[in-house]
C-alpha cells in the first residue's frame, strides 16, 4: 500500500483524555488497483514523538493497512 496524499479535517482536542482526534483522508494506491480515497477517524496522544499531523497520518495508515489486508483465517467462499 502506497500513500500518495493525506489530508486532515475535523481536528479537535480532547482535554479530558489528553488526545487529538481527526478525520484523516488518505489517497492510497495498491498493486493492481486504482488510486482510491480512504477516510478514517483516528486519535493520538497530545504528547508524543514527532509532529501531531505525522502521527495522525501514521496511525490512520496503520489502521487502513490492517483493514485492507485479507483475512487468511476465514475460509474462502467461491
N, C-alpha and C positions, 0 to 999 in steps of 0.2 A: 504494500500500500504506500503510495507516494502522496504527500500532502502538497498541493500546488499553491493554495492560498488559504488564509484563515481570517475570520472577522469576528469581533466580539460585539454583542448587543445586550441590552437589559442587565448591565453590570450593577450590582448592588452589594453593599457591605452589611454583613450580619454581625452586629456588635455583641450580641448575646453569646454567640458561638465562636467569634473571632475568625470568621471566614469571609471570603469574597465569592459571590455566585455570579455566573454569567451564562448567557446563551451563546454558544460557540458554533459558528458555521464554518465547516471545513470543505474545501473543494478537493476531492480525492480521485486519484487515478489508480486503478488496479489493473494488473496484467490481463489483457484480453477483454477489457470493459471500457466503456466510455467514461469521461470525466463526469462526476456527479456530486451534488452537494449532500453533506450530512450535517444535521443540526442536532446538537446535544446541549443539555443544561448540565453544568458541572460546577464544582466549587473546590477551592483550595484554601489552606490556612493563610491568614494575612501575613504572618511572619514566615519566612522561608528563604531558601537559596534561590537567587535569581529574580528577575522581574515577574510581577504578578501575571502580566499578559502571556509571557512564555510558559509559565507554569499552568495556566488555564488551557492553553492550546495543547500542551504536552499531555495533560490529563484527559482532555477530550479525544486526542488521537489514540491514547491507550484504550479508552472505552470503546471507540469505534473499531479498533483492531480486534478487540475481544468479541464485539457484536457481529463483525463481518466474517470472522473465522468460522469455517464449517465445523459443526459439532460431530466428531467422529465416534462418540459414544452411542449415538442414536442409530437405529437400523435404517438403511437406505430403502426407500419405497419407490418402486418402478412406476 
